[in-house]
């Protein structure tokens, strides 16, 4: 069983730039959720993708966008980066969208915005 | 919006002592999950509770879901250094997303 993989592991960007983070879901999982985790905080829900469609969104501005591909892998795009976007970005895949589906997290991408 | 709080924020214990973290939701939950995140790592699923008043055990860990399905607890008996990490509860209220708690960071002193 292949776990959730994320790339890159670390990234340094300048304020105003754009970034794309990538995630390959665990085999057999069709749902991907993205979370932002600031230092010392709990993961904050960004959005979820199911069957290539956005299935729900947290309190994040439109400059946070995503995609899911037919193989269920996913991308998170952030435009016009701000200093407060510095965080660990976690991708989690699950077998289905609803409750009773544990989230399987990748190791995350550490984004630093300077 | 829905909020999930955890107390305490930090806990330092001597190895062998017990540890408990409490999770409280502002809304009724359909279920609750618990995750452990080791320093520098990612959250790892521990367990899920669904029924009101449910109690589940995993070796030295005991998880409980409140009767009103708005609170939960995790109790560790006789902590070990391998228990170090941050413990998060994550509540699901029937929408599409899990809301994570603020976390309790556990340090175990040998």
Interface residues (C-beta under 8 A of the other chain):
Chain A: X33 X35 X41 X42 X43 X44 X45 X48 X55 X56 X58 X59 X90 X92 X97 X98 X99 X100 X102 X103 X104 X105 X106 X107 X108
Chain B: X1 X4 X30 X31 X33 X35 X41 X42 X43 X44 X45 X48 X50 X88 X90 X92 X94 X95 X96 X97 X98 X99 X100 X101 X102 X103
